[in-house]
Amino acid sequence: MKIKEIISHLEAMAPLAYAEDFDNVGLLAGNAEAEATGVLVCHDALETVIDEAIAKKCNMVVCFHPILFSGLKKITGKTYVEWSVIKAIKNDIAIYAVHTALDNHKEGVNKIMCNALGLNNTKVLVPKDNFITKLVTYTIPENAVKLRNALFDAGAGQIGNYENCSFNSQGIGTYQGNAGSDPVMGNVGEFVEAKEVKIEVTFEKHLEGKILKALFQNHIYEEVAYELYGLKNSHQNIGLGMTGEFEVPMDEMQFLGLVRDKMQTGGIRHTAFTGKKIKKVAVLGGSGAFAIKNAIASGADAYLTADLKYHNFYEAEGKLLLADIGHYESERYTKNYIVDYLTKKMPNFAIILSEENTNPVKYF
């Protein structure tokens, strides 16, 4: 198996287009055409993890956090990032990062947190904007069903929990082919009026190439008339953070105890108790101070995230219980999810969970 085949599974799990613009995801080092000997899945691709990959004969490391984030101008071995990259390159080890591509996935980091805590009725907390494109095209009635189904098969027409969604209307199309034309209906130079079906579908913008290929391959016309529009609608199934609900509400102390045990945190920093029962919870793995207002707007009784600064705690304004459970802790089960996913896709290939604890924060 080549590394590029493993990458195809990873990109199906966490499409690179889902990642935030500031992020650096995908293949960070290595040759995608190389034969893979094994995959080591970790949280951070530190030098100790590269050593572990060498010892376990894995020439691909799949990490959550990208070891290369803001770029390198020099590679001299003076920083922990440079040490890791140098050792990986010397030993022909590929490094692939998923990070916010998996953060934004509806089954990704935040759903994993919700599952660990036993939360139900999950919804995305901060839906992704400017991610939906609309296609409008026109064809004759005899071609409409075939064309529409091909667009569905390519990924168009997915809206929330519904698929194969489209809008179809009928009208009259006109055309007149010149001397170089080869019209499907009518003759060269003839003015034609024909019944047409207008088909409208939406799709995630990264699927545009696939959608247009399906359009051109299945459309009956010599010249395909189509329009593409970028929509401002938020994508309800892609985005950062998530909300969920407990079946049975609990008091705040009981809730924090559950969080401590399930997320295995060494300590929780939190705001003063509000006195409310905890029923609805918002979560956002990693640094989530920016979404405090979203958590409040969602009606959550508590918000779990990490990397909160002193003044961030004031932003709760007594409206919810705000808790910082630690960056690593909030994402701790992500690597297990990746291992399980790849193992199901490649049951006869070596997918290994790293034994290295790369959390740089220690508790006394």
PyMOL commands that set and color helices and strands:
alter all, ss='L'
color gray80, all
select helices_A, chain A and resi 3-13+16-18+47-55+80-90+99-103+109-117+141-153+205-218+252-263+289-297+310-316+327-330+334-345
alter helices_A, ss='H'
color red, helices_A
select strands_A, chain A and resi 26-29+39-44+60-65+94-97+120-128+132-139+167-176+191-204+226-231+235-250+269-270+278-287+302-306+321-324+351-353
alter strands_A, ss='S'
color yellow, strands_A
deselect
rebuild
show_as cartoon
